[in-house]
Amino acid sequence: MAAEGRTLTDRFQDVVERFPDKTAVTTAQGEVTYRQLDERADALGHALTRTGVRPGAVVALLAPRDADLLVGMLGILKAGAAYLPIDPGSPADRIRWTVEDSRSPVVVSTAALSGPLCGLDADVVLLDSLPAAPSRADRAKPPSADGDDLAYVIYTSGSTGLPKGVKVEHRSVVRLFDVTQPLFGFDENDVWSAFHSAAFDFSAWEIWGALLFGGRLVMVPQETARSPKDFHALLLAQGVTVLNQTPSAFRRLAATQARAAHPLPRLRTVVLGGERLDPATLRPWVERHGDEHPRLVNMYGITEATVHSSYRRLLRADLEGEGPSPIGEPLPDLAFHVLDEDERPVEEGEPGELYIEGPGLARGYLSRPDLDKERFVEVVGADGVPRRCYRTGDRIVALPGGGYGYLGRTDDQLKIRGHRVEPGEIESLIDRHPDVTQSVVLPHDHGEDDVRLIAYVASRTAGPELAAVLAERAAAALPAYMRPSRYVVLPELPLTLNGKVDTARLPSPQTPRASAQGPDAAGSARTGTEERIAEVWRAVLDVPRVERDADFFDLGGTSLSLLRMFDRVNEVFGLDLDITVLIDGATVRLLGRHVDAALTASPTEETA
């Protein structure tokens, strides 16, 4: 079969035949071999076919971050359908909306996660009720897809107020690994970590990068992914060789590695992607480990062009460079076109918008023909031949030494901890409140890559309590990375002469410091330990007051600011507490108990 006709399941079957008894995936619950994974996926594929799933269908997948997730993906593909991964941590309303918008006839899930699916016009197939292998009656091979069929659909934030599903075909994913294998040397000896949510397309690179080459995939539990110390321990214990991280997540891991007693001897490649990289932030890592083992690679990518589109090996010399973030050369089967506003090539060395051409392009958007016409366009080359390209909205520039540099967006789209965020989607939710006349959502950098969203809201009728109401609405409808950390309510928003919001005249989101001495609002005094912790929280969150039982995230915290806060608390008290002590809740009172217990156990520790 020609390479362009091969599917993910074809390639996976080749691996099963070569390594049937080799461990395919390691989870907190144990290990699963390639044969076991294949048999469970076969059982699901037959169950879906009996349910009425046919080739070309889109099947939603709501599964935990363990072997069930992989069984779900493979089983859906074996039925000839495309999988649509939904993060179980999403609000119930968003889960239901995604299933309905995609018109998924079936949702594959587990009993523990299926609650939000009640009442939907879709059948539910539970992974935990399937047999470990297909029955004798199901030995016949289910309908299969070909290279032009859809492999998966991933939803990204939408500027019109609604997320949009990106349709990616088998051939686009298969060729991604065909063209990158010579660059990385992936094989059956590699151990990959699955760190990212399946709803983030970086996960497709992690999962299929392991399974298509006979490697071993280590599923990273969500609580471990949130703790750099625990994640580092997992990488060490499992002998991970290929690590994929956003630059902000890697920066935290690198800081943990610098304090660790043991290095990561088996780690050979670190792939950075998902957000803009400042090479200078890698200096502490390179000074400790060099730039050869492991190798550091920066890859620019976008969901509509199948995860990754460029490759740049990072060397020590890159740490001293200034200017745009280096994203390297396009992958061998892709072409970059840098065009001006009239879709004409810019002069050499001039910045412009990136248009991507090649077989990595997605088929388009799910049920959004208007958006297809806007983003997937034909560009006529110098030879007069029209070529299908994806208009990325990203500004790049050709660098003097070769390759390209990333400059930023041409529109309002943001990257928050690796996730694409359209502020318009958040603003649309806010504007639907009857007391809101206008809103604008902007990023605010709190330092150390801790970028949070600030919502400026115009309302002449509502008071400060509107902020709490809007925060509740956002928590019910948006994933955590899209929720504003603060709402600044104003009588009106300043406008430019053109009638647009004048962001330069908006007040700073920083609030004046207020004394926090004395009892909190609940009327009970904080201990001395709690007071010192509260001072750290006020500094990190930039809020005037912290009550001892207030949740960190309710005060505007993010996963990244939680790590910053925890590092500072350890520094203040001279401790080495693990962030998992916050598993029962992130409040000053609870954290204070853990700090006091640790200080009592180590009375000689420096506490100043």
BELURHU-V388834 format. One record per helix or strand. SS is the DSSP state (a for helix, b for strand). FROM is the first residue (numbers start at 0). TO is the last residue. If there is no record, write none. Layout:
BEGIN
ss:SS from:FROM to:TO
ss:SS from:FROM to:TO
END
This chain:
BEGIN
ss:a from:2 to:4
ss:a from:7 to:17
ss:b from:22 to:26
ss:b from:29 to:32
ss:a from:33 to:50
ss:b from:57 to:61
ss:a from:66 to:77
ss:b from:81 to:84
ss:a from:91 to:101
ss:b from:105 to:108
ss:a from:113 to:116
ss:b from:122 to:125
ss:a from:126 to:128
ss:a from:135 to:137
ss:b from:149 to:155
ss:b from:163 to:168
ss:a from:169 to:183
ss:b from:190 to:193
ss:a from:201 to:210
ss:b from:215 to:218
ss:a from:221 to:224
ss:a from:227 to:237
ss:b from:241 to:244
ss:a from:246 to:258
ss:b from:268 to:271
ss:a from:278 to:288
ss:b from:294 to:297
ss:a from:302 to:304
ss:b from:309 to:313
ss:a from:315 to:319
ss:b from:324 to:329
ss:b from:333 to:338
ss:b from:344 to:344
ss:b from:351 to:357
ss:b from:363 to:364
ss:a from:368 to:374
ss:b from:375 to:379
ss:b from:385 to:397
ss:b from:403 to:408
ss:b from:413 to:415
ss:b from:418 to:420
ss:a from:422 to:430
ss:b from:437 to:444
ss:b from:450 to:457
ss:a from:464 to:476
ss:a from:479 to:481
ss:b from:485 to:489
ss:b from:494 to:494
ss:b from:500 to:500
ss:a from:502 to:504
ss:a from:527 to:540
ss:a from:558 to:572
ss:a from:578 to:581
ss:a from:587 to:600
END
